Every structure is written in C-alpha cells, then in structure tokens.
Amino acid sequence: MTKKKQLKNTWLTRFKEMPLLIKLFFVLGSYSAVLSAIDLLTFKPLTFTYFGSAFPQNMPAVWHLYALAINVFSLYVYIKRSYSFLKTYLYISAAVLTVSVANSVYETLRLPAEQRLPVVIVYGVTYALAILIFVYFLGQKKYFNKP
C-alpha cells in the first residue's frame, strides 16, 4: 500500500471512529475553513468591531487569517486525536470566548434599556451552549488519547 493510500485510509478511518457529535463538528469545521479561505481571498469586509475600536473592520485580512488558521487547526485536532492538542485548541477558544463575552457585555451596556433583556437572553443561551461544547470536548479524553 502506498503512503498516499495509507494516509487516506488513516483519515477516513479516524473520521469513521469519531463520535457523532465530533463528526458534526468536523464537517462544520471543514465548511468554516472553506468559507474562511474564500473570505480571505475575496477580502470580505467585516461588519462588527470589538469595544468600538474598529478592529477587525480596519484589518479584515488579519481576522480572516486567524479564522482560517483556527479552523484548520480544529480539523487537525479532530483527525490527530491528541488530547494535548485538544487542550491547546480549547485554551485558544476560551481566550477568544472571554474577549467575546467582555465585548458582549460592553455592547449590551450601550443598548437602550428596553433592548437589553432580549439581547442578554440571546447572549446567555449562546454562551451556555459554548460552555457545554467545551465540557463535551473535555469529556472526550478516551477518544482523543487513542493512537
């Protein structure tokens, strides 16, 4: 068997061995990586900023490079099945999530009082789901420690 066939079989075998939810995240990560590459190549403008600073609107290439890199890294983590890589990925994601939560609080405080409650509910549900995903991945030590 050639090295190319072995590599293909390894990736296909590892995909088949993934639990269903990780397969779903892998497929969504693949889709996100393709979209990130397209956004980078087309210099897609961004509509959001952090803390009213105009970042990343003023540097979309940096944002699109980050998005592409983190998406490709996530796919590598799923295929490599290394728990240490998973923890690194989750640390990076936790840092980004922390900045996102801080920005959400900042933006929510700038809203009129009557709009705050619905926005807080949406943010709360979104961040609760993100935390559940983190807990799920941390609980997958058995899958990520296999050779």
Chimera marker file (.cmm) of the C-alpha trace (Angstrom):
<marker_set name="trace">
<marker id="1" x="0.000" y="0.000" z="0.000" r="1" g="1" b="0" radius="0.5"/>
<marker id="2" x="1.391" y="3.411" z="-0.922" r="1" g="1" b="0" radius="0.5"/>
<marker id="3" x="1.859" y="6.187" z="1.593" r="1" g="1" b="0" radius="0.5"/>
<marker id="4" x="-0.892" y="8.212" z="-0.060" r="1" g="1" b="0" radius="0.5"/>
<marker id="5" x="-3.389" y="5.352" z="0.319" r="1" g="1" b="0" radius="0.5"/>
<marker id="6" x="-2.306" y="4.794" z="3.926" r="1" g="1" b="0" radius="0.5"/>
<marker id="7" x="-2.808" y="8.480" z="4.703" r="1" g="1" b="0" radius="0.5"/>
<marker id="8" x="-6.232" y="8.456" z="3.059" r="1" g="1" b="0" radius="0.5"/>
<marker id="9" x="-7.227" y="5.309" z="4.935" r="1" g="1" b="0" radius="0.5"/>
<marker id="10" x="-5.983" y="6.795" z="8.198" r="1" g="1" b="0" radius="0.5"/>
<marker id="11" x="-8.031" y="9.985" z="7.753" r="1" g="1" b="0" radius="0.5"/>
<marker id="12" x="-11.091" y="8.043" z="6.631" r="1" g="1" b="0" radius="0.5"/>
<marker id="13" x="-10.701" y="5.512" z="9.420" r="1" g="1" b="0" radius="0.5"/>
<marker id="14" x="-10.339" y="8.241" z="12.024" r="1" g="1" b="0" radius="0.5"/>
<marker id="15" x="-13.397" y="10.036" z="10.675" r="1" g="1" b="0" radius="0.5"/>
<marker id="16" x="-15.416" y="6.816" z="10.929" r="1" g="1" b="0" radius="0.5"/>
<marker id="17" x="-14.249" y="6.317" z="14.522" r="1" g="1" b="0" radius="0.5"/>
<marker id="18" x="-15.360" y="9.788" z="15.617" r="1" g="1" b="0" radius="0.5"/>
<marker id="19" x="-18.426" y="10.033" z="17.832" r="1" g="1" b="0" radius="0.5"/>
<marker id="20" x="-21.403" y="11.531" z="16.007" r="1" g="1" b="0" radius="0.5"/>
<marker id="21" x="-21.128" y="14.984" z="17.590" r="1" g="1" b="0" radius="0.5"/>
<marker id="22" x="-17.422" y="15.234" z="16.773" r="1" g="1" b="0" radius="0.5"/>
<marker id="23" x="-18.207" y="14.195" z="13.191" r="1" g="1" b="0" radius="0.5"/>
<marker id="24" x="-20.711" y="17.040" z="13.073" r="1" g="1" b="0" radius="0.5"/>
<marker id="25" x="-18.122" y="19.500" z="14.399" r="1" g="1" b="0" radius="0.5"/>
<marker id="26" x="-15.594" y="18.168" z="11.882" r="1" g="1" b="0" radius="0.5"/>
<marker id="27" x="-17.986" y="18.718" z="8.974" r="1" g="1" b="0" radius="0.5"/>
<marker id="28" x="-18.927" y="22.188" z="10.240" r="1" g="1" b="0" radius="0.5"/>
<marker id="29" x="-15.227" y="22.971" z="10.764" r="1" g="1" b="0" radius="0.5"/>
<marker id="30" x="-14.462" y="21.900" z="7.202" r="1" g="1" b="0" radius="0.5"/>
<marker id="31" x="-17.236" y="24.144" z="5.915" r="1" g="1" b="0" radius="0.5"/>
<marker id="32" x="-15.967" y="27.031" z="8.072" r="1" g="1" b="0" radius="0.5"/>
<marker id="33" x="-12.402" y="26.544" z="6.824" r="1" g="1" b="0" radius="0.5"/>
<marker id="34" x="-13.563" y="26.733" z="3.203" r="1" g="1" b="0" radius="0.5"/>
<marker id="35" x="-15.639" y="29.844" z="3.930" r="1" g="1" b="0" radius="0.5"/>
<marker id="36" x="-12.715" y="31.439" z="5.782" r="1" g="1" b="0" radius="0.5"/>
<marker id="37" x="-10.424" y="30.794" z="2.808" r="1" g="1" b="0" radius="0.5"/>
<marker id="38" x="-12.983" y="32.319" z="0.429" r="1" g="1" b="0" radius="0.5"/>
<marker id="39" x="-13.419" y="35.336" z="2.728" r="1" g="1" b="0" radius="0.5"/>
<marker id="40" x="-9.655" y="35.829" z="2.847" r="1" g="1" b="0" radius="0.5"/>
<marker id="41" x="-9.244" y="35.534" z="-0.918" r="1" g="1" b="0" radius="0.5"/>
<marker id="42" x="-12.133" y="37.919" z="-1.628" r="1" g="1" b="0" radius="0.5"/>
<marker id="43" x="-11.200" y="40.348" z="1.172" r="1" g="1" b="0" radius="0.5"/>
<marker id="44" x="-14.736" y="40.179" z="2.509" r="1" g="1" b="0" radius="0.5"/>
<marker id="45" x="-15.457" y="43.238" z="4.653" r="1" g="1" b="0" radius="0.5"/>
<marker id="46" x="-16.451" y="42.747" z="8.291" r="1" g="1" b="0" radius="0.5"/>
<marker id="47" x="-19.478" y="44.319" z="9.921" r="1" g="1" b="0" radius="0.5"/>
<marker id="48" x="-18.529" y="44.039" z="13.587" r="1" g="1" b="0" radius="0.5"/>
<marker id="49" x="-15.994" y="45.619" z="15.896" r="1" g="1" b="0" radius="0.5"/>
<marker id="50" x="-14.606" y="44.933" z="19.332" r="1" g="1" b="0" radius="0.5"/>
<marker id="51" x="-15.180" y="47.533" z="22.036" r="1" g="1" b="0" radius="0.5"/>
<marker id="52" x="-15.946" y="50.191" z="19.413" r="1" g="1" b="0" radius="0.5"/>
<marker id="53" x="-12.307" y="50.188" z="18.292" r="1" g="1" b="0" radius="0.5"/>
<marker id="54" x="-12.905" y="49.471" z="14.579" r="1" g="1" b="0" radius="0.5"/>
<marker id="55" x="-10.977" y="46.192" z="14.920" r="1" g="1" b="0" radius="0.5"/>
<marker id="56" x="-11.323" y="43.893" z="12.980" r="1" g="1" b="0" radius="0.5"/>
<marker id="57" x="-13.116" y="46.108" z="10.431" r="1" g="1" b="0" radius="0.5"/>
<marker id="58" x="-9.932" y="48.057" z="9.789" r="1" g="1" b="0" radius="0.5"/>
<marker id="59" x="-7.828" y="44.870" z="9.366" r="1" g="1" b="0" radius="0.5"/>
<marker id="60" x="-10.049" y="42.190" z="7.802" r="1" g="1" b="0" radius="0.5"/>
<marker id="61" x="-7.081" y="40.222" z="6.432" r="1" g="1" b="0" radius="0.5"/>
<marker id="62" x="-5.804" y="39.619" z="9.972" r="1" g="1" b="0" radius="0.5"/>
<marker id="63" x="-9.236" y="38.444" z="11.077" r="1" g="1" b="0" radius="0.5"/>
<marker id="64" x="-9.692" y="36.153" z="8.069" r="1" g="1" b="0" radius="0.5"/>
<marker id="65" x="-6.195" y="34.675" z="8.550" r="1" g="1" b="0" radius="0.5"/>
<marker id="66" x="-6.996" y="33.977" z="12.207" r="1" g="1" b="0" radius="0.5"/>
<marker id="67" x="-10.325" y="32.363" z="11.255" r="1" g="1" b="0" radius="0.5"/>
<marker id="68" x="-8.686" y="30.180" z="8.624" r="1" g="1" b="0" radius="0.5"/>
<marker id="69" x="-5.859" y="29.167" z="10.964" r="1" g="1" b="0" radius="0.5"/>
<marker id="70" x="-8.133" y="28.245" z="13.877" r="1" g="1" b="0" radius="0.5"/>
<marker id="71" x="-10.489" y="26.298" z="11.586" r="1" g="1" b="0" radius="0.5"/>
<marker id="72" x="-7.645" y="24.325" z="10.016" r="1" g="1" b="0" radius="0.5"/>
<marker id="73" x="-6.154" y="23.716" z="13.477" r="1" g="1" b="0" radius="0.5"/>
<marker id="74" x="-9.507" y="22.394" z="14.720" r="1" g="1" b="0" radius="0.5"/>
<marker id="75" x="-9.656" y="19.914" z="11.819" r="1" g="1" b="0" radius="0.5"/>
<marker id="76" x="-6.108" y="18.809" z="12.617" r="1" g="1" b="0" radius="0.5"/>
<marker id="77" x="-7.066" y="18.305" z="16.269" r="1" g="1" b="0" radius="0.5"/>
<marker id="78" x="-10.055" y="16.127" z="15.334" r="1" g="1" b="0" radius="0.5"/>
<marker id="79" x="-8.004" y="13.949" z="12.989" r="1" g="1" b="0" radius="0.5"/>
<marker id="80" x="-4.808" y="13.798" z="15.089" r="1" g="1" b="0" radius="0.5"/>
<marker id="81" x="-6.790" y="12.767" z="18.191" r="1" g="1" b="0" radius="0.5"/>
<marker id="82" x="-4.248" y="14.260" z="20.569" r="1" g="1" b="0" radius="0.5"/>
<marker id="83" x="-5.665" y="15.365" z="23.910" r="1" g="1" b="0" radius="0.5"/>
<marker id="84" x="-2.817" y="17.857" z="24.373" r="1" g="1" b="0" radius="0.5"/>
<marker id="85" x="-3.678" y="19.468" z="21.001" r="1" g="1" b="0" radius="0.5"/>
<marker id="86" x="-7.323" y="19.491" z="22.039" r="1" g="1" b="0" radius="0.5"/>
<marker id="87" x="-6.450" y="21.302" z="25.270" r="1" g="1" b="0" radius="0.5"/>
<marker id="88" x="-4.384" y="23.862" z="23.326" r="1" g="1" b="0" radius="0.5"/>
<marker id="89" x="-7.315" y="24.401" z="20.956" r="1" g="1" b="0" radius="0.5"/>
<marker id="90" x="-9.693" y="24.808" z="23.890" r="1" g="1" b="0" radius="0.5"/>
<marker id="91" x="-7.348" y="27.286" z="25.642" r="1" g="1" b="0" radius="0.5"/>
<marker id="92" x="-7.256" y="29.410" z="22.490" r="1" g="1" b="0" radius="0.5"/>
<marker id="93" x="-11.019" y="29.123" z="22.148" r="1" g="1" b="0" radius="0.5"/>
<marker id="94" x="-11.532" y="30.023" z="25.813" r="1" g="1" b="0" radius="0.5"/>
<marker id="95" x="-9.402" y="33.159" z="25.404" r="1" g="1" b="0" radius="0.5"/>
<marker id="96" x="-11.389" y="34.207" z="22.339" r="1" g="1" b="0" radius="0.5"/>
<marker id="97" x="-14.652" y="33.404" z="24.127" r="1" g="1" b="0" radius="0.5"/>
<marker id="98" x="-13.586" y="35.521" z="27.111" r="1" g="1" b="0" radius="0.5"/>
<marker id="99" x="-12.906" y="38.508" z="24.860" r="1" g="1" b="0" radius="0.5"/>
<marker id="100" x="-16.221" y="37.870" z="23.132" r="1" g="1" b="0" radius="0.5"/>
<marker id="101" x="-18.105" y="37.804" z="26.446" r="1" g="1" b="0" radius="0.5"/>
<marker id="102" x="-16.431" y="41.055" z="27.528" r="1" g="1" b="0" radius="0.5"/>
<marker id="103" x="-17.333" y="42.656" z="24.196" r="1" g="1" b="0" radius="0.5"/>
<marker id="104" x="-20.923" y="41.394" z="24.519" r="1" g="1" b="0" radius="0.5"/>
<marker id="105" x="-21.228" y="42.972" z="27.969" r="1" g="1" b="0" radius="0.5"/>
<marker id="106" x="-19.747" y="46.225" z="26.614" r="1" g="1" b="0" radius="0.5"/>
<marker id="107" x="-22.156" y="46.302" z="23.660" r="1" g="1" b="0" radius="0.5"/>
<marker id="108" x="-25.148" y="45.335" z="25.813" r="1" g="1" b="0" radius="0.5"/>
<marker id="109" x="-24.485" y="48.181" z="28.245" r="1" g="1" b="0" radius="0.5"/>
<marker id="110" x="-24.538" y="50.606" z="25.315" r="1" g="1" b="0" radius="0.5"/>
<marker id="111" x="-28.042" y="49.496" z="24.252" r="1" g="1" b="0" radius="0.5"/>
<marker id="112" x="-31.237" y="51.234" z="25.337" r="1" g="1" b="0" radius="0.5"/>
<marker id="113" x="-32.677" y="49.685" z="28.495" r="1" g="1" b="0" radius="0.5"/>
<marker id="114" x="-35.693" y="48.139" z="26.732" r="1" g="1" b="0" radius="0.5"/>
<marker id="115" x="-33.433" y="46.189" z="24.341" r="1" g="1" b="0" radius="0.5"/>
<marker id="116" x="-31.054" y="44.797" z="26.945" r="1" g="1" b="0" radius="0.5"/>
<marker id="117" x="-33.098" y="41.885" z="28.280" r="1" g="1" b="0" radius="0.5"/>
<marker id="118" x="-33.711" y="40.158" z="24.918" r="1" g="1" b="0" radius="0.5"/>
<marker id="119" x="-30.061" y="40.637" z="23.955" r="1" g="1" b="0" radius="0.5"/>
<marker id="120" x="-28.863" y="39.258" z="27.297" r="1" g="1" b="0" radius="0.5"/>
<marker id="121" x="-31.098" y="36.196" z="26.837" r="1" g="1" b="0" radius="0.5"/>
<marker id="122" x="-29.689" y="35.513" z="23.362" r="1" g="1" b="0" radius="0.5"/>
<marker id="123" x="-26.114" y="36.015" z="24.565" r="1" g="1" b="0" radius="0.5"/>
<marker id="124" x="-26.769" y="33.860" z="27.637" r="1" g="1" b="0" radius="0.5"/>
<marker id="125" x="-28.111" y="30.947" z="25.589" r="1" g="1" b="0" radius="0.5"/>
<marker id="126" x="-25.263" y="31.265" z="23.086" r="1" g="1" b="0" radius="0.5"/>
<marker id="127" x="-22.533" y="31.306" z="25.722" r="1" g="1" b="0" radius="0.5"/>
<marker id="128" x="-24.205" y="28.496" z="27.685" r="1" g="1" b="0" radius="0.5"/>
<marker id="129" x="-24.095" y="26.330" z="24.540" r="1" g="1" b="0" radius="0.5"/>
<marker id="130" x="-20.434" y="27.256" z="24.018" r="1" g="1" b="0" radius="0.5"/>
<marker id="131" x="-19.628" y="26.164" z="27.572" r="1" g="1" b="0" radius="0.5"/>
<marker id="132" x="-21.497" y="22.884" z="27.053" r="1" g="1" b="0" radius="0.5"/>
<marker id="133" x="-19.423" y="22.253" z="23.924" r="1" g="1" b="0" radius="0.5"/>
<marker id="134" x="-16.232" y="22.878" z="25.936" r="1" g="1" b="0" radius="0.5"/>
<marker id="135" x="-17.379" y="20.436" z="28.613" r="1" g="1" b="0" radius="0.5"/>
<marker id="136" x="-18.246" y="17.864" z="25.944" r="1" g="1" b="0" radius="0.5"/>
<marker id="137" x="-14.804" y="18.086" z="24.356" r="1" g="1" b="0" radius="0.5"/>
<marker id="138" x="-13.030" y="17.891" z="27.709" r="1" g="1" b="0" radius="0.5"/>
<marker id="139" x="-15.035" y="14.743" z="28.419" r="1" g="1" b="0" radius="0.5"/>
<marker id="140" x="-13.785" y="13.086" z="25.230" r="1" g="1" b="0" radius="0.5"/>
<marker id="141" x="-10.420" y="12.137" z="26.703" r="1" g="1" b="0" radius="0.5"/>
<marker id="142" x="-10.925" y="8.491" z="25.722" r="1" g="1" b="0" radius="0.5"/>
<marker id="143" x="-11.412" y="9.371" z="22.025" r="1" g="1" b="0" radius="0.5"/>
<marker id="144" x="-8.600" y="11.942" z="21.864" r="1" g="1" b="0" radius="0.5"/>
<marker id="145" x="-5.980" y="9.726" z="23.545" r="1" g="1" b="0" radius="0.5"/>
<marker id="146" x="-6.211" y="6.882" z="21.058" r="1" g="1" b="0" radius="0.5"/>
<marker id="147" x="-3.215" y="6.282" z="18.776" r="1" g="1" b="0" radius="0.5"/>
<link id1="1" id2="2" r="1" g="1" b="0" radius="0.2"/>
<link id1="2" id2="3" r="1" g="1" b="0" radius="0.2"/>
<link id1="3" id2="4" r="1" g="1" b="0" radius="0.2"/>
<link id1="4" id2="5" r="1" g="1" b="0" radius="0.2"/>
<link id1="5" id2="6" r="1" g="1" b="0" radius="0.2"/>
<link id1="6" id2="7" r="1" g="1" b="0" radius="0.2"/>
<link id1="7" id2="8" r="1" g="1" b="0" radius="0.2"/>
<link id1="8" id2="9" r="1" g="1" b="0" radius="0.2"/>
<link id1="9" id2="10" r="1" g="1" b="0" radius="0.2"/>
<link id1="10" id2="11" r="1" g="1" b="0" radius="0.2"/>
<link id1="11" id2="12" r="1" g="1" b="0" radius="0.2"/>
<link id1="12" id2="13" r="1" g="1" b="0" radius="0.2"/>
<link id1="13" id2="14" r="1" g="1" b="0" radius="0.2"/>
<link id1="14" id2="15" r="1" g="1" b="0" radius="0.2"/>
<link id1="15" id2="16" r="1" g="1" b="0" radius="0.2"/>
<link id1="16" id2="17" r="1" g="1" b="0" radius="0.2"/>
<link id1="17" id2="18" r="1" g="1" b="0" radius="0.2"/>
<link id1="18" id2="19" r="1" g="1" b="0" radius="0.2"/>
<link id1="19" id2="20" r="1" g="1" b="0" radius="0.2"/>
<link id1="20" id2="21" r="1" g="1" b="0" radius="0.2"/>
<link id1="21" id2="22" r="1" g="1" b="0" radius="0.2"/>
<link id1="22" id2="23" r="1" g="1" b="0" radius="0.2"/>
<link id1="23" id2="24" r="1" g="1" b="0" radius="0.2"/>
<link id1="24" id2="25" r="1" g="1" b="0" radius="0.2"/>
<link id1="25" id2="26" r="1" g="1" b="0" radius="0.2"/>
<link id1="26" id2="27" r="1" g="1" b="0" radius="0.2"/>
<link id1="27" id2="28" r="1" g="1" b="0" radius="0.2"/>
<link id1="28" id2="29" r="1" g="1" b="0" radius="0.2"/>
<link id1="29" id2="30" r="1" g="1" b="0" radius="0.2"/>
<link id1="30" id2="31" r="1" g="1" b="0" radius="0.2"/>
<link id1="31" id2="32" r="1" g="1" b="0" radius="0.2"/>
<link id1="32" id2="33" r="1" g="1" b="0" radius="0.2"/>
<link id1="33" id2="34" r="1" g="1" b="0" radius="0.2"/>
<link id1="34" id2="35" r="1" g="1" b="0" radius="0.2"/>
<link id1="35" id2="36" r="1" g="1" b="0" radius="0.2"/>
<link id1="36" id2="37" r="1" g="1" b="0" radius="0.2"/>
<link id1="37" id2="38" r="1" g="1" b="0" radius="0.2"/>
<link id1="38" id2="39" r="1" g="1" b="0" radius="0.2"/>
<link id1="39" id2="40" r="1" g="1" b="0" radius="0.2"/>
<link id1="40" id2="41" r="1" g="1" b="0" radius="0.2"/>
<link id1="41" id2="42" r="1" g="1" b="0" radius="0.2"/>
<link id1="42" id2="43" r="1" g="1" b="0" radius="0.2"/>
<link id1="43" id2="44" r="1" g="1" b="0" radius="0.2"/>
<link id1="44" id2="45" r="1" g="1" b="0" radius="0.2"/>
<link id1="45" id2="46" r="1" g="1" b="0" radius="0.2"/>
<link id1="46" id2="47" r="1" g="1" b="0" radius="0.2"/>
<link id1="47" id2="48" r="1" g="1" b="0" radius="0.2"/>
<link id1="48" id2="49" r="1" g="1" b="0" radius="0.2"/>
<link id1="49" id2="50" r="1" g="1" b="0" radius="0.2"/>
<link id1="50" id2="51" r="1" g="1" b="0" radius="0.2"/>
<link id1="51" id2="52" r="1" g="1" b="0" radius="0.2"/>
<link id1="52" id2="53" r="1" g="1" b="0" radius="0.2"/>
<link id1="53" id2="54" r="1" g="1" b="0" radius="0.2"/>
<link id1="54" id2="55" r="1" g="1" b="0" radius="0.2"/>
<link id1="55" id2="56" r="1" g="1" b="0" radius="0.2"/>
<link id1="56" id2="57" r="1" g="1" b="0" radius="0.2"/>
<link id1="57" id2="58" r="1" g="1" b="0" radius="0.2"/>
<link id1="58" id2="59" r="1" g="1" b="0" radius="0.2"/>
<link id1="59" id2="60" r="1" g="1" b="0" radius="0.2"/>
<link id1="60" id2="61" r="1" g="1" b="0" radius="0.2"/>
<link id1="61" id2="62" r="1" g="1" b="0" radius="0.2"/>
<link id1="62" id2="63" r="1" g="1" b="0" radius="0.2"/>
<link id1="63" id2="64" r="1" g="1" b="0" radius="0.2"/>
<link id1="64" id2="65" r="1" g="1" b="0" radius="0.2"/>
<link id1="65" id2="66" r="1" g="1" b="0" radius="0.2"/>
<link id1="66" id2="67" r="1" g="1" b="0" radius="0.2"/>
<link id1="67" id2="68" r="1" g="1" b="0" radius="0.2"/>
<link id1="68" id2="69" r="1" g="1" b="0" radius="0.2"/>
<link id1="69" id2="70" r="1" g="1" b="0" radius="0.2"/>
<link id1="70" id2="71" r="1" g="1" b="0" radius="0.2"/>
<link id1="71" id2="72" r="1" g="1" b="0" radius="0.2"/>
<link id1="72" id2="73" r="1" g="1" b="0" radius="0.2"/>
<link id1="73" id2="74" r="1" g="1" b="0" radius="0.2"/>
<link id1="74" id2="75" r="1" g="1" b="0" radius="0.2"/>
<link id1="75" id2="76" r="1" g="1" b="0" radius="0.2"/>
<link id1="76" id2="77" r="1" g="1" b="0" radius="0.2"/>
<link id1="77" id2="78" r="1" g="1" b="0" radius="0.2"/>
<link id1="78" id2="79" r="1" g="1" b="0" radius="0.2"/>
<link id1="79" id2="80" r="1" g="1" b="0" radius="0.2"/>
<link id1="80" id2="81" r="1" g="1" b="0" radius="0.2"/>
<link id1="81" id2="82" r="1" g="1" b="0" radius="0.2"/>
<link id1="82" id2="83" r="1" g="1" b="0" radius="0.2"/>
<link id1="83" id2="84" r="1" g="1" b="0" radius="0.2"/>
<link id1="84" id2="85" r="1" g="1" b="0" radius="0.2"/>
<link id1="85" id2="86" r="1" g="1" b="0" radius="0.2"/>
<link id1="86" id2="87" r="1" g="1" b="0" radius="0.2"/>
<link id1="87" id2="88" r="1" g="1" b="0" radius="0.2"/>
<link id1="88" id2="89" r="1" g="1" b="0" radius="0.2"/>
<link id1="89" id2="90" r="1" g="1" b="0" radius="0.2"/>
<link id1="90" id2="91" r="1" g="1" b="0" radius="0.2"/>
<link id1="91" id2="92" r="1" g="1" b="0" radius="0.2"/>
<link id1="92" id2="93" r="1" g="1" b="0" radius="0.2"/>
<link id1="93" id2="94" r="1" g="1" b="0" radius="0.2"/>
<link id1="94" id2="95" r="1" g="1" b="0" radius="0.2"/>
<link id1="95" id2="96" r="1" g="1" b="0" radius="0.2"/>
<link id1="96" id2="97" r="1" g="1" b="0" radius="0.2"/>
<link id1="97" id2="98" r="1" g="1" b="0" radius="0.2"/>
<link id1="98" id2="99" r="1" g="1" b="0" radius="0.2"/>
<link id1="99" id2="100" r="1" g="1" b="0" radius="0.2"/>
<link id1="100" id2="101" r="1" g="1" b="0" radius="0.2"/>
<link id1="101" id2="102" r="1" g="1" b="0" radius="0.2"/>
<link id1="102" id2="103" r="1" g="1" b="0" radius="0.2"/>
<link id1="103" id2="104" r="1" g="1" b="0" radius="0.2"/>
<link id1="104" id2="105" r="1" g="1" b="0" radius="0.2"/>
<link id1="105" id2="106" r="1" g="1" b="0" radius="0.2"/>
<link id1="106" id2="107" r="1" g="1" b="0" radius="0.2"/>
<link id1="107" id2="108" r="1" g="1" b="0" radius="0.2"/>
<link id1="108" id2="109" r="1" g="1" b="0" radius="0.2"/>
<link id1="109" id2="110" r="1" g="1" b="0" radius="0.2"/>
<link id1="110" id2="111" r="1" g="1" b="0" radius="0.2"/>
<link id1="111" id2="112" r="1" g="1" b="0" radius="0.2"/>
<link id1="112" id2="113" r="1" g="1" b="0" radius="0.2"/>
<link id1="113" id2="114" r="1" g="1" b="0" radius="0.2"/>
<link id1="114" id2="115" r="1" g="1" b="0" radius="0.2"/>
<link id1="115" id2="116" r="1" g="1" b="0" radius="0.2"/>
<link id1="116" id2="117" r="1" g="1" b="0" radius="0.2"/>
<link id1="117" id2="118" r="1" g="1" b="0" radius="0.2"/>
<link id1="118" id2="119" r="1" g="1" b="0" radius="0.2"/>
<link id1="119" id2="120" r="1" g="1" b="0" radius="0.2"/>
<link id1="120" id2="121" r="1" g="1" b="0" radius="0.2"/>
<link id1="121" id2="122" r="1" g="1" b="0" radius="0.2"/>
<link id1="122" id2="123" r="1" g="1" b="0" radius="0.2"/>
<link id1="123" id2="124" r="1" g="1" b="0" radius="0.2"/>
<link id1="124" id2="125" r="1" g="1" b="0" radius="0.2"/>
<link id1="125" id2="126" r="1" g="1" b="0" radius="0.2"/>
<link id1="126" id2="127" r="1" g="1" b="0" radius="0.2"/>
<link id1="127" id2="128" r="1" g="1" b="0" radius="0.2"/>
<link id1="128" id2="129" r="1" g="1" b="0" radius="0.2"/>
<link id1="129" id2="130" r="1" g="1" b="0" radius="0.2"/>
<link id1="130" id2="131" r="1" g="1" b="0" radius="0.2"/>
<link id1="131" id2="132" r="1" g="1" b="0" radius="0.2"/>
<link id1="132" id2="133" r="1" g="1" b="0" radius="0.2"/>
<link id1="133" id2="134" r="1" g="1" b="0" radius="0.2"/>
<link id1="134" id2="135" r="1" g="1" b="0" radius="0.2"/>
<link id1="135" id2="136" r="1" g="1" b="0" radius="0.2"/>
<link id1="136" id2="137" r="1" g="1" b="0" radius="0.2"/>
<link id1="137" id2="138" r="1" g="1" b="0" radius="0.2"/>
<link id1="138" id2="139" r="1" g="1" b="0" radius="0.2"/>
<link id1="139" id2="140" r="1" g="1" b="0" radius="0.2"/>
<link id1="140" id2="141" r="1" g="1" b="0" radius="0.2"/>
<link id1="141" id2="142" r="1" g="1" b="0" radius="0.2"/>
<link id1="142" id2="143" r="1" g="1" b="0" radius="0.2"/>
<link id1="143" id2="144" r="1" g="1" b="0" radius="0.2"/>
<link id1="144" id2="145" r="1" g="1" b="0" radius="0.2"/>
<link id1="145" id2="146" r="1" g="1" b="0" radius="0.2"/>
<link id1="146" id2="147" r="1" g="1" b="0" radius="0.2"/>
</marker_set>
